[in-house]
């Protein structure tokens, strides 16, 4: 089974305006869509709600609120996205109504949702998808914010406090699956060059529990890869300010040949995020991404090979 994987995808704020005034087709360059076309299933982290309703979450400390119009779904369908995780710190930016609208819009479009729901049970529930006769279970959670956590009878996200390691409900979801398991966590702080200790510890525990692949997000910049763990995939679409050192405007989309016991071939495609527009990286940008990726992976004992304008990442070893 070949998976396409992308990180934080924010379709609100200025991106929402671009969708409404230009078109959904203007957000991602056709060359990016062509580059990831060879996949069985496509997953990403949708870091916004899709709705015309709701009020901002009542937290005076929260600086950013992301809401996309219903037309934003077309961005995802054009990409061929099969499943999104909503377990992140923006799913409830506009409250319960907007979250439930998001789930409805995605489901109507044929896009599966994991990591959020109308109550605790549905938010934590894994999703099983099938392609080409092969099944895959998807488990999603976020380690922040705690106040977005779904309750027994209230909508929210699948929240997991990682301070003491991976919670039992996450471990159980991985262990009990009879199919290969993709775990897609939203973990760790923003704008870090490498995964923090709590994320490294959680990654080891997920692999020990039997996760076939772990593909994380949250930092807004890509991190290294170690064995079955892609620690952070970085950003895919946004309107964010660019850090001149960390270069959150340069990222990767991953194509992973996933077998029953783990990833075989991991291919990374360099991308560049202009303001509200994602395209393939230019030669100079690919060179910068290569240097950053090699350093990040070497720190984890992982080899990277460049083939043209793409990278092959060694899948041996572990976190």
Phi and psi restraints in degrees (value plus and minus 20) as a CYANA .aco file:
   2 UNK   PHI    -124.0   -84.0
   2 UNK   PSI     104.3   144.3
   3 UNK   PHI    -125.9   -85.9
   3 UNK   PSI     119.1   159.1
   4 UNK   PHI    -123.5   -83.5
   4 UNK   PSI     113.6   153.6
   5 UNK   PHI    -154.4  -114.4
   5 UNK   PSI     109.7   149.7
   6 UNK   PHI    -151.2  -111.2
   6 UNK   PSI     137.4   177.4
   7 UNK   PHI    -110.0   -70.0
   7 UNK   PSI    -156.4  -116.4
   8 UNK   PHI     -85.0   -45.0
   8 UNK   PSI     101.8   141.8
   9 UNK   PHI    -141.1  -101.1
   9 UNK   PSI      86.0   126.0
  10 UNK   PHI    -130.1   -90.1
  10 UNK   PSI      93.3   133.3
  11 UNK   PHI    -129.0   -89.0
  11 UNK   PSI      -4.1    35.9
  12 UNK   PHI    -117.2   -77.2
  12 UNK   PSI    -187.6  -147.6
  13 UNK   PHI      29.2    69.2
  13 UNK   PSI    -143.5  -103.5
  14 UNK   PHI     -87.4   -47.4
  14 UNK   PSI     -49.4    -9.4
  15 UNK   PHI     -85.5   -45.5
  15 UNK   PSI     -61.2   -21.2
  16 UNK   PHI     -78.9   -38.9
  16 UNK   PSI     -62.5   -22.5
  17 UNK   PHI     -82.9   -42.9
  17 UNK   PSI     -60.1   -20.1
  18 UNK   PHI     -84.9   -44.9
  18 UNK   PSI     -58.8   -18.8
  19 UNK   PHI     -82.4   -42.4
  19 UNK   PSI     -63.0   -23.0
  20 UNK   PHI     -95.0   -55.0
  20 UNK   PSI     -53.7   -13.7
  21 UNK   PHI    -117.3   -77.3
  21 UNK   PSI     -44.5    -4.5
  22 UNK   PHI    -128.5   -88.5
  22 UNK   PSI     -95.3   -55.3
  23 UNK   PHI     148.6   188.6
  23 UNK   PSI     142.2   182.2
  24 UNK   PHI     -83.9   -43.9
  24 UNK   PSI     -49.5    -9.5
  25 UNK   PHI     -88.2   -48.2
  25 UNK   PSI     -38.8     1.2
  26 UNK   PHI    -101.7   -61.7
  26 UNK   PSI     -28.1    11.9
  27 UNK   PHI    -102.7   -62.7
  27 UNK   PSI     -59.7   -19.7
  28 UNK   PHI    -142.4  -102.4
  28 UNK   PSI     106.8   146.8
  29 UNK   PHI     -83.2   -43.2
  29 UNK   PSI     120.8   160.8
  30 UNK   PHI     -74.7   -34.7
  30 UNK   PSI     -49.5    -9.5
  31 UNK   PHI     -85.9   -45.9
  31 UNK   PSI     -51.3   -11.3
  32 UNK   PHI     -89.1   -49.1
  32 UNK   PSI     -63.0   -23.0
  33 UNK   PHI     -81.1   -41.1
  33 UNK   PSI     -62.3   -22.3
  34 UNK   PHI     -84.6   -44.6
  34 UNK   PSI     -57.2   -17.2
  35 UNK   PHI     -85.8   -45.8
  35 UNK   PSI     -49.6    -9.6
  36 UNK   PHI    -126.1   -86.1
  36 UNK   PSI      -8.0    32.0
  37 UNK   PHI     -86.9   -46.9
  37 UNK   PSI     -46.2    -6.2
  38 UNK   PHI    -105.5   -65.5
  38 UNK   PSI      55.0    95.0
  39 UNK   PHI    -164.5  -124.5
  39 UNK   PSI     138.7   178.7
  40 UNK   PHI    -113.6   -73.6
  40 UNK   PSI     -58.3   -18.3
  41 UNK   PHI    -161.9  -121.9
  41 UNK   PSI     120.9   160.9
  42 UNK   PHI    -141.0  -101.0
  42 UNK   PSI     106.6   146.6
  43 UNK   PHI    -142.9  -102.9
  43 UNK   PSI     127.0   167.0
  44 UNK   PHI    -174.8  -134.8
  44 UNK   PSI     147.1   187.1
  45 UNK   PHI    -116.0   -76.0
  45 UNK   PSI      94.5   134.5
  46 UNK   PHI    -109.1   -69.1
  46 UNK   PSI      86.2   126.2
  47 UNK   PHI    -120.2   -80.2
  47 UNK   PSI      38.3    78.3
  48 UNK   PHI    -192.2  -152.2
  48 UNK   PSI     149.6   189.6
  49 UNK   PHI    -120.4   -80.4
  49 UNK   PSI     140.3   180.3
  50 UNK   PHI    -140.5  -100.5
  50 UNK   PSI      85.3   125.3
  51 UNK   PHI    -192.1  -152.1
  51 UNK   PSI     141.3   181.3
  52 UNK   PHI    -128.8   -88.8
  52 UNK   PSI     -15.9    24.1
  53 UNK   PHI    -135.3   -95.3
  53 UNK   PSI     155.4   195.4
  54 UNK   PHI      79.2   119.2
  54 UNK   PSI     143.9   183.9
  55 UNK   PHI    -141.3  -101.3
  55 UNK   PSI     133.9   173.9
  56 UNK   PHI     -79.3   -39.3
  56 UNK   PSI     121.4   161.4
  57 UNK   PHI     -77.8   -37.8
  57 UNK   PSI     110.6   150.6
  58 UNK   PHI     -99.7   -59.7
  58 UNK   PSI      48.7    88.7
  59 UNK   PHI    -148.4  -108.4
  59 UNK   PSI      87.5   127.5
  60 UNK   PHI     -83.8   -43.8
  60 UNK   PSI     -36.2     3.8
  61 UNK   PHI    -106.6   -66.6
  61 UNK   PSI     -32.0     8.0
  62 UNK   PHI    -101.9   -61.9
  62 UNK   PSI     100.6   140.6
  63 UNK   PHI    -109.8   -69.8
  63 UNK   PSI     -45.3    -5.3
  64 UNK   PHI    -146.2  -106.2
  64 UNK   PSI     118.9   158.9
  65 UNK   PHI    -154.2  -114.2
  65 UNK   PSI     104.4   144.4
  66 UNK   PHI    -140.4  -100.4
  66 UNK   PSI     101.7   141.7
  67 UNK   PHI    -158.5  -118.5
  67 UNK   PSI     110.2   150.2
  68 UNK   PHI    -129.2   -89.2
  68 UNK   PSI     133.5   173.5
  69 UNK   PHI     -96.4   -56.4
  69 UNK   PSI     141.7   181.7
  70 UNK   PHI     -73.9   -33.9
  70 UNK   PSI     -49.6    -9.6
  71 UNK   PHI     -82.7   -42.7
  71 UNK   PSI     -36.7     3.3
  72 UNK   PHI     -83.2   -43.2
  72 UNK   PSI     -44.5    -4.5
  73 UNK   PHI     -77.2   -37.2
  73 UNK   PSI     -51.3   -11.3
  74 UNK   PHI     -84.4   -44.4
  74 UNK   PSI     -50.2   -10.2
  75 UNK   PHI     -78.1   -38.1
  75 UNK   PSI     -62.9   -22.9
  76 UNK   PHI     -92.6   -52.6
  76 UNK   PSI     -61.0   -21.0
  77 UNK   PHI     -88.7   -48.7
  77 UNK   PSI     -54.3   -14.3
  78 UNK   PHI     -83.8   -43.8
  78 UNK   PSI     -53.7   -13.7
  79 UNK   PHI     -95.1   -55.1
  79 UNK   PSI     -39.6     0.4
  80 UNK   PHI      63.6   103.6
  80 UNK   PSI       7.9    47.9
  81 UNK   PHI     -88.4   -48.4
  81 UNK   PSI     113.3   153.3
  82 UNK   PHI    -121.9   -81.9
  82 UNK   PSI     -49.1    -9.1
  83 UNK   PHI    -173.0  -133.0
  83 UNK   PSI     119.0   159.0
  84 UNK   PHI    -143.6  -103.6
  84 UNK   PSI     128.5   168.5
  85 UNK   PHI    -116.8   -76.8
  85 UNK   PSI     117.8   157.8
  86 UNK   PHI    -129.3   -89.3
  86 UNK   PSI     -11.7    28.3
  87 UNK   PHI     -98.9   -58.9
  87 UNK   PSI      68.4   108.4
  88 UNK   PHI    -180.4  -140.4
  88 UNK   PSI    -198.7  -158.7
  89 UNK   PHI    -109.1   -69.1
  89 UNK   PSI      -1.9    38.1
  90 UNK   PHI    -149.6  -109.6
  90 UNK   PSI     -21.9    18.1
  91 UNK   PHI     -81.5   -41.5
  91 UNK   PSI     -52.0   -12.0
  92 UNK   PHI    -128.7   -88.7
  92 UNK   PSI       3.9    43.9
  93 UNK   PHI     -75.2   -35.2
  93 UNK   PSI     -53.9   -13.9
  94 UNK   PHI    -138.1   -98.1
  94 UNK   PSI       8.7    48.7
  95 UNK   PHI      63.7   103.7
  95 UNK   PSI    -194.9  -154.9
  96 UNK   PHI     -83.6   -43.6
  96 UNK   PSI     -64.5   -24.5
  97 UNK   PHI     -77.3   -37.3
  97 UNK   PSI     -65.9   -25.9
  98 UNK   PHI     -87.3   -47.3
  98 UNK   PSI     -56.7   -16.7
  99 UNK   PHI     -83.1   -43.1
  99 UNK   PSI     -66.2   -26.2
 100 UNK   PHI     -86.3   -46.3
 100 UNK   PSI     -55.3   -15.3
 101 UNK   PHI     -81.6   -41.6
 101 UNK   PSI     -62.1   -22.1
 102 UNK   PHI     -77.7   -37.7
 102 UNK   PSI     -67.6   -27.6
 103 UNK   PHI     -82.1   -42.1
 103 UNK   PSI     -61.1   -21.1
 104 UNK   PHI     -84.5   -44.5
 104 UNK   PSI     -66.3   -26.3
 105 UNK   PHI     -80.6   -40.6
 105 UNK   PSI     -64.0   -24.0
 106 UNK   PHI     -87.6   -47.6
 106 UNK   PSI     -64.8   -24.8
 107 UNK   PHI     -82.7   -42.7
 107 UNK   PSI     -61.8   -21.8
 108 UNK   PHI     -81.0   -41.0
 108 UNK   PSI     -52.8   -12.8
 109 UNK   PHI    -102.6   -62.6
 109 UNK   PSI     -20.9    19.1
 110 UNK   PHI      64.0   104.0
 110 UNK   PSI      -1.4    38.6
 111 UNK   PHI    -123.8   -83.8
 111 UNK   PSI     103.3   143.3
 112 UNK   PHI     -93.2   -53.2
 112 UNK   PSI     130.7   170.7
 113 UNK   PHI    -142.9  -102.9
 113 UNK   PSI     117.1   157.1
 114 UNK   PHI    -158.2  -118.2
 114 UNK   PSI     131.8   171.8
 115 UNK   PHI      72.9   112.9
 115 UNK   PSI     -19.6    20.4
 116 UNK   PHI    -177.0  -137.0
 116 UNK   PSI     138.4   178.4
 117 UNK   PHI    -195.1  -155.1
 117 UNK   PSI    -194.2  -154.2
 118 UNK   PHI     -97.5   -57.5
 118 UNK   PSI     -33.7     6.3
 119 UNK   PHI    -178.9  -138.9
 119 UNK   PSI     158.9   198.9
 120 UNK   PHI     -79.9   -39.9
 120 UNK   PSI     -63.7   -23.7
 121 UNK   PHI     -82.9   -42.9
 121 UNK   PSI     -63.8   -23.8
 122 UNK   PHI     -92.8   -52.8
 122 UNK   PSI     -52.9   -12.9
 123 UNK   PHI     -85.9   -45.9
 123 UNK   PSI     -59.0   -19.0
 124 UNK   PHI    -104.7   -64.7
 124 UNK   PSI     -32.8     7.2
 125 UNK   PHI     -86.3   -46.3
 125 UNK   PSI     106.1   146.1
 126 UNK   PHI     -85.1   -45.1
 126 UNK   PSI     137.2   177.2
 127 UNK   PHI    -132.7   -92.7
 127 UNK   PSI     117.2   157.2
 128 UNK   PHI    -130.5   -90.5
 128 UNK   PSI     104.5   144.5
 129 UNK   PHI    -137.0   -97.0
 129 UNK   PSI     139.2   179.2
 130 UNK   PHI    -155.1  -115.1
 130 UNK   PSI     119.3   159.3
 131 UNK   PHI    -168.4  -128.4
 131 UNK   PSI     107.8   147.8
 132 UNK   PHI      40.3    80.3
 132 UNK   PSI      11.1    51.1
 133 UNK   PHI      62.2   102.2
 133 UNK   PSI     -17.2    22.8
 134 UNK   PHI    -130.9   -90.9
 134 UNK   PSI     115.2   155.2
 135 UNK   PHI    -121.6   -81.6
 135 UNK   PSI     130.6   170.6
 136 UNK   PHI    -161.7  -121.7
 136 UNK   PSI     111.4   151.4
 137 UNK   PHI    -117.2   -77.2
 137 UNK   PSI     115.6   155.6
 138 UNK   PHI    -136.3   -96.3
 138 UNK   PSI     106.6   146.6
 139 UNK   PHI    -138.8   -98.8
 139 UNK   PSI     110.6   150.6
 140 UNK   PHI    -152.4  -112.4
 140 UNK   PSI     126.3   166.3
 141 UNK   PHI    -177.9  -137.9
 141 UNK   PSI     145.9   185.9
 142 UNK   PHI    -152.2  -112.2
 142 UNK   PSI     121.9   161.9
 143 UNK   PHI    -112.3   -72.3
 143 UNK   PSI     -11.9    28.1
 144 UNK   PHI    -183.3  -143.3
 144 UNK   PSI     130.9   170.9
 145 UNK   PHI    -111.6   -71.6
 145 UNK   PSI     132.5   172.5
 146 UNK   PHI     -83.3   -43.3
 146 UNK   PSI     -51.1   -11.1
 147 UNK   PHI     -97.6   -57.6
 147 UNK   PSI     -24.4    15.6
 148 UNK   PHI    -110.0   -70.0
 148 UNK   PSI     -23.2    16.8
 149 UNK   PHI     -81.5   -41.5
 149 UNK   PSI     115.6   155.6
 150 UNK   PHI     -84.8   -44.8
 150 UNK   PSI     129.0   169.0
 151 UNK   PHI    -130.1   -90.1
 151 UNK   PSI     156.1   196.1
 152 UNK   PHI     -73.3   -33.3
 152 UNK   PSI     -51.6   -11.6
 153 UNK   PHI    -154.3  -114.3
 153 UNK   PSI      -2.6    37.4
 154 UNK   PHI    -147.1  -107.1
 154 UNK   PSI     123.3   163.3
 155 UNK   PHI     -86.8   -46.8
 155 UNK   PSI     137.3   177.3
 156 UNK   PHI     145.1   185.1
 156 UNK   PSI    -185.3  -145.3
 157 UNK   PHI    -122.5   -82.5
 157 UNK   PSI     147.3   187.3
 158 UNK   PHI    -102.2   -62.2
 158 UNK   PSI      72.5   112.5
 159 UNK   PHI    -108.2   -68.2
 159 UNK   PSI     118.2   158.2
 160 UNK   PHI    -156.9  -116.9
 160 UNK   PSI      94.6   134.6
 161 UNK   PHI     -96.6   -56.6
 161 UNK   PSI      95.9   135.9
 162 UNK   PHI    -116.0   -76.0
 162 UNK   PSI     -15.4    24.6
 163 UNK   PHI     -81.9   -41.9
 163 UNK   PSI     -50.0   -10.0
 164 UNK   PHI    -128.5   -88.5
 164 UNK   PSI      -1.1    38.9
 165 UNK   PHI      79.8   119.8
 165 UNK   PSI    -197.5  -157.5
 166 UNK   PHI     -88.5   -48.5
 166 UNK   PSI     106.6   146.6
 167 UNK   PHI     -81.7   -41.7
 167 UNK   PSI     136.5   176.5
 168 UNK   PHI     -82.3   -42.3
 168 UNK   PSI     -55.5   -15.5
 169 UNK   PHI     -85.0   -45.0
 169 UNK   PSI     -54.0   -14.0
 170 UNK   PHI     -89.5   -49.5
 170 UNK   PSI     -69.2   -29.2
 171 UNK   PHI     -77.3   -37.3
 171 UNK   PSI     -61.7   -21.7
 172 UNK   PHI     -84.1   -44.1
 172 UNK   PSI     -60.2   -20.2
 173 UNK   PHI     -82.4   -42.4
 173 UNK   PSI     -55.0   -15.0
 174 UNK   PHI     -94.5   -54.5
 174 UNK   PSI     -68.7   -28.7
 175 UNK   PHI     -83.3   -43.3
 175 UNK   PSI     -57.7   -17.7
 176 UNK   PHI    -103.5   -63.5
 176 UNK   PSI     -26.7    13.3
 177 UNK   PHI     -95.3   -55.3
 177 UNK   PSI     113.7   153.7
 178 UNK   PHI    -105.5   -65.5
 178 UNK   PSI     -26.2    13.8
 179 UNK   PHI    -131.3   -91.3
 179 UNK   PSI     146.0   186.0
 180 UNK   PHI     -74.7   -34.7
 180 UNK   PSI     128.1   168.1
 181 UNK   PHI    -143.4  -103.4
 181 UNK   PSI     104.2   144.2
 182 UNK   PHI    -118.3   -78.3
 182 UNK   PSI     101.3   141.3
 183 UNK   PHI    -125.0   -85.0
 183 UNK   PSI     107.5   147.5
 184 UNK   PHI    -144.4  -104.4
 184 UNK   PSI      70.2   110.2
 185 UNK   PHI    -113.7   -73.7
 185 UNK   PSI     124.9   164.9
 186 UNK   PHI    -121.2   -81.2
 186 UNK   PSI      82.3   122.3
 187 UNK   PHI    -160.4  -120.4
 187 UNK   PSI     130.4   170.4
 188 UNK   PHI      61.7   101.7
 188 UNK   PSI     148.7   188.7
 189 UNK   PHI    -100.3   -60.3
 189 UNK   PSI     147.2   187.2
 190 UNK   PHI     -94.0   -54.0
 190 UNK   PSI     135.6   175.6
 191 UNK   PHI      32.7    72.7
 191 UNK   PSI      35.0    75.0
 192 UNK   PHI    -138.4   -98.4
 192 UNK   PSI     126.1   166.1
 193 UNK   PHI     -98.1   -58.1
 193 UNK   PSI     -40.6    -0.6
 194 UNK   PHI    -170.3  -130.3
 194 UNK   PSI     140.8   180.8
 195 UNK   PHI     -86.3   -46.3
 195 UNK   PSI     121.2   161.2
 196 UNK   PHI     -95.5   -55.5
 196 UNK   PSI     143.2   183.2
 197 UNK   PHI     -74.6   -34.6
 197 UNK   PSI     -59.2   -19.2
 198 UNK   PHI     -84.5   -44.5
 198 UNK   PSI     -53.7   -13.7
 199 UNK   PHI     -91.5   -51.5
 199 UNK   PSI     -62.9   -22.9
 200 UNK   PHI     -79.9   -39.9
 200 UNK   PSI     -63.2   -23.2
 201 UNK   PHI     -84.6   -44.6
 201 UNK   PSI     -64.3   -24.3
 202 UNK   PHI     -83.0   -43.0
 202 UNK   PSI     -58.6   -18.6
 203 UNK   PHI     -80.6   -40.6
 203 UNK   PSI     -64.8   -24.8
 204 UNK   PHI     -81.7   -41.7
 204 UNK   PSI     -60.7   -20.7
 205 UNK   PHI     -87.8   -47.8
 205 UNK   PSI     -56.8   -16.8
 206 UNK   PHI     -86.6   -46.6
 206 UNK   PSI     -61.7   -21.7
 207 UNK   PHI     -85.2   -45.2
 207 UNK   PSI     -62.9   -22.9
 208 UNK   PHI     -82.4   -42.4
 208 UNK   PSI     -50.9   -10.9
 209 UNK   PHI     -95.2   -55.2
 209 UNK   PSI     -35.9     4.1
 210 UNK   PHI      95.5   135.5
 210 UNK   PSI      -8.4    31.6
 211 UNK   PHI     -80.2   -40.2
 211 UNK   PSI     110.5   150.5
 212 UNK   PHI     -96.4   -56.4
 212 UNK   PSI     -56.5   -16.5
 213 UNK   PHI    -171.7  -131.7
 213 UNK   PSI     117.8   157.8
 214 UNK   PHI    -137.1   -97.1
 214 UNK   PSI     104.4   144.4
 215 UNK   PHI    -148.4  -108.4
 215 UNK   PSI      85.1   125.1
 216 UNK   PHI    -118.7   -78.7
 216 UNK   PSI     152.4   192.4
 217 UNK   PHI    -182.8  -142.8
 217 UNK   PSI     141.7   181.7
 218 UNK   PHI     122.9   162.9
 218 UNK   PSI     -55.4   -15.4
 219 UNK   PHI     -92.1   -52.1
 219 UNK   PSI     -39.3     0.7
 220 UNK   PHI      53.2    93.2
 220 UNK   PSI     -20.4    19.6
 221 UNK   PHI    -155.7  -115.7
 221 UNK   PSI     129.7   169.7
 222 UNK   PHI     -96.3   -56.3
 222 UNK   PSI     127.8   167.8
 223 UNK   PHI    -131.9   -91.9
 223 UNK   PSI    -195.2  -155.2
 224 UNK   PHI     -97.1   -57.1
 224 UNK   PSI     152.8   192.8
 225 UNK   PHI    -139.7   -99.7
 225 UNK   PSI     117.2   157.2
 226 UNK   PHI    -160.4  -120.4
 226 UNK   PSI      90.2   130.2
 227 UNK   PHI      39.7    79.7
 227 UNK   PSI    -137.9   -97.9
 228 UNK   PHI    -107.1   -67.1
 228 UNK   PSI     -13.6    26.4
 229 UNK   PHI    -137.3   -97.3
 229 UNK   PSI      97.5   137.5
 230 UNK   PHI    -116.2   -76.2
 230 UNK   PSI      83.8   123.8
 231 UNK   PHI     -84.5   -44.5
 231 UNK   PSI     -62.7   -22.7
 232 UNK   PHI    -173.1  -133.1
 232 UNK   PSI     112.4   152.4
 233 UNK   PHI    -112.3   -72.3
 233 UNK   PSI     -24.2    15.8
 234 UNK   PHI      54.2    94.2
 234 UNK   PSI    -183.6  -143.6
 235 UNK   PHI    -112.5   -72.5
 235 UNK   PSI     134.1   174.1
 236 UNK   PHI    -138.6   -98.6
 236 UNK   PSI     -65.5   -25.5
 237 UNK   PHI    -160.8  -120.8
 237 UNK   PSI     113.8   153.8
 238 UNK   PHI    -188.6  -148.6
 238 UNK   PSI    -197.0  -157.0
 239 UNK   PHI    -147.0  -107.0
 239 UNK   PSI       7.6    47.6
 240 UNK   PHI     -97.6   -57.6
 240 UNK   PSI     135.9   175.9
 241 UNK   PHI     -84.7   -44.7
 241 UNK   PSI     127.2   167.2
 242 UNK   PHI    -119.4   -79.4
 242 UNK   PSI     107.0   147.0
 243 UNK   PHI     -99.7   -59.7
 243 UNK   PSI     102.2   142.2
 244 UNK   PHI     -88.8   -48.8
 244 UNK   PSI     -36.7     3.3
 245 UNK   PHI    -116.3   -76.3
 245 UNK   PSI     -72.6   -32.6
 246 UNK   PHI     -97.9   -57.9
 246 UNK   PSI     -41.1    -1.1
 247 UNK   PHI      32.0    72.0
 247 UNK   PSI      43.3    83.3
 248 UNK   PHI     -89.5   -49.5
 248 UNK   PSI     -20.5    19.5
 249 UNK   PHI    -110.2   -70.2
 249 UNK   PSI     -19.9    20.1
 250 UNK   PHI    -140.3  -100.3
 250 UNK   PSI     109.0   149.0
 251 UNK   PHI    -169.4  -129.4
 251 UNK   PSI    -182.3  -142.3
 252 UNK   PHI    -162.1  -122.1
 252 UNK   PSI     126.0   166.0
 253 UNK   PHI    -134.2   -94.2
 253 UNK   PSI     119.4   159.4
 254 UNK   PHI    -128.9   -88.9
 254 UNK   PSI     119.4   159.4
 255 UNK   PHI    -136.1   -96.1
 255 UNK   PSI     100.8   140.8
 256 UNK   PHI    -143.7  -103.7
 256 UNK   PSI     103.1   143.1
 257 UNK   PHI    -102.9   -62.9
 257 UNK   PSI      87.5   127.5
 258 UNK   PHI    -123.7   -83.7
 258 UNK   PSI     100.5   140.5
 259 UNK   PHI    -116.7   -76.7
 259 UNK   PSI    -198.2  -158.2
 260 UNK   PHI     -87.2   -47.2
 260 UNK   PSI     -40.2    -0.2
 261 UNK   PHI    -135.1   -95.1
 261 UNK   PSI     -19.8    20.2
 262 UNK   PHI     132.9   172.9
 262 UNK   PSI    -199.7  -159.7
 263 UNK   PHI     -95.7   -55.7
 263 UNK   PSI     121.7   161.7
 264 UNK   PHI    -115.8   -75.8
 264 UNK   PSI    -113.4   -73.4
 265 UNK   PHI    -102.3   -62.3
 265 UNK   PSI     107.8   147.8
 266 UNK   PHI    -136.7   -96.7
 266 UNK   PSI      97.0   137.0
 267 UNK   PHI    -134.6   -94.6
 267 UNK   PSI     115.0   155.0
 268 UNK   PHI    -137.7   -97.7
 268 UNK   PSI     109.1   149.1
 269 UNK   PHI    -126.9   -86.9
 269 UNK   PSI      98.9   138.9
 270 UNK   PHI     -92.0   -52.0
 270 UNK   PSI     114.4   154.4
 271 UNK   PHI    -149.0  -109.0
 271 UNK   PSI     141.9   181.9
 272 UNK   PHI    -149.8  -109.8
 272 UNK   PSI     117.6   157.6
 273 UNK   PHI    -125.8   -85.8
 273 UNK   PSI      83.4   123.4
 274 UNK   PHI     -99.5   -59.5
 274 UNK   PSI     159.8   199.8
 275 UNK   PHI     -86.3   -46.3
 275 UNK   PSI      89.1   129.1
 276 UNK   PHI      44.2    84.2
 276 UNK   PSI       6.1    46.1
 277 UNK   PHI    -174.6  -134.6
 277 UNK   PSI     110.4   150.4
 278 UNK   PHI    -133.9   -93.9
 278 UNK   PSI     113.5   153.5
 279 UNK   PHI    -159.1  -119.1
 279 UNK   PSI     153.3   193.3
 280 UNK   PHI     -91.1   -51.1
 280 UNK   PSI     127.3   167.3
 281 UNK   PHI     -91.0   -51.0
 281 UNK   PSI     128.4   168.4
 282 UNK   PHI     -98.9   -58.9
 282 UNK   PSI     153.7   193.7
 283 UNK   PHI     -77.3   -37.3
 283 UNK   PSI     -67.5   -27.5
 284 UNK   PHI     -84.1   -44.1
 284 UNK   PSI     -57.8   -17.8
 285 UNK   PHI     -88.7   -48.7
 285 UNK   PSI     -58.2   -18.2
 286 UNK   PHI     -82.3   -42.3
 286 UNK   PSI     -59.7   -19.7
 287 UNK   PHI     -81.1   -41.1
 287 UNK   PSI     -63.5   -23.5
 288 UNK   PHI     -84.2   -44.2
 288 UNK   PSI     -65.3   -25.3
 289 UNK   PHI     -80.4   -40.4
 289 UNK   PSI     -60.5   -20.5
 290 UNK   PHI     -80.1   -40.1
 290 UNK   PSI     -66.8   -26.8
 291 UNK   PHI     -80.7   -40.7
 291 UNK   PSI     -65.0   -25.0
 292 UNK   PHI     -85.2   -45.2
 292 UNK   PSI     -63.9   -23.9
 293 UNK   PHI     -85.8   -45.8
 293 UNK   PSI     -61.9   -21.9
 294 UNK   PHI     -81.5   -41.5
 294 UNK   PSI     -63.8   -23.8
 295 UNK   PHI     -83.8   -43.8
 295 UNK   PSI     -65.0   -25.0
 296 UNK   PHI     -84.8   -44.8
 296 UNK   PSI     -59.7   -19.7
 297 UNK   PHI     -97.4   -57.4
 297 UNK   PSI     -57.4   -17.4
 298 UNK   PHI     -80.3   -40.3
 298 UNK   PSI     -55.2   -15.2
 299 UNK   PHI     -83.4   -43.4
 299 UNK   PSI     -37.8     2.2
 300 UNK   PHI    -128.9   -88.9
 300 UNK   PSI     -11.6    28.4
 301 UNK   PHI      55.7    95.7
 301 UNK   PSI       4.0    44.0
 302 UNK   PHI    -129.7   -89.7
 302 UNK   PSI     114.9   154.9
 303 UNK   PHI    -111.7   -71.7
 303 UNK   PSI     127.0   167.0
 304 UNK   PHI    -146.5  -106.5
 304 UNK   PSI     112.7   152.7
 305 UNK   PHI    -139.9   -99.9
 305 UNK   PSI     111.3   151.3
 306 UNK   PHI    -112.5   -72.5
 306 UNK   PSI     111.6   151.6
 307 UNK   PHI    -147.4  -107.4
 307 UNK   PSI      79.8   119.8
 308 UNK   PHI      45.7    85.7
 308 UNK   PSI    -141.5  -101.5
 309 UNK   PHI    -126.4   -86.4
 309 UNK   PSI       4.5    44.5
 310 UNK   PHI    -150.2  -110.2
 310 UNK   PSI     148.6   188.6
 311 UNK   PHI    -146.9  -106.9
 311 UNK   PSI     119.7   159.7
 312 UNK   PHI    -125.5   -85.5
 312 UNK   PSI     109.9   149.9
 313 UNK   PHI    -134.2   -94.2
 313 UNK   PSI     110.3   150.3
 314 UNK   PHI     -82.8   -42.8
 314 UNK   PSI     111.8   151.8
 315 UNK   PHI    -121.5   -81.5
 315 UNK   PSI     -16.5    23.5
 316 UNK   PHI     -96.1   -56.1
 316 UNK   PSI     150.0   190.0
 317 UNK   PHI      63.2   103.2
 317 UNK   PSI    -182.7  -142.7
 318 UNK   PHI    -179.2  -139.2
 318 UNK   PSI     159.2   199.2
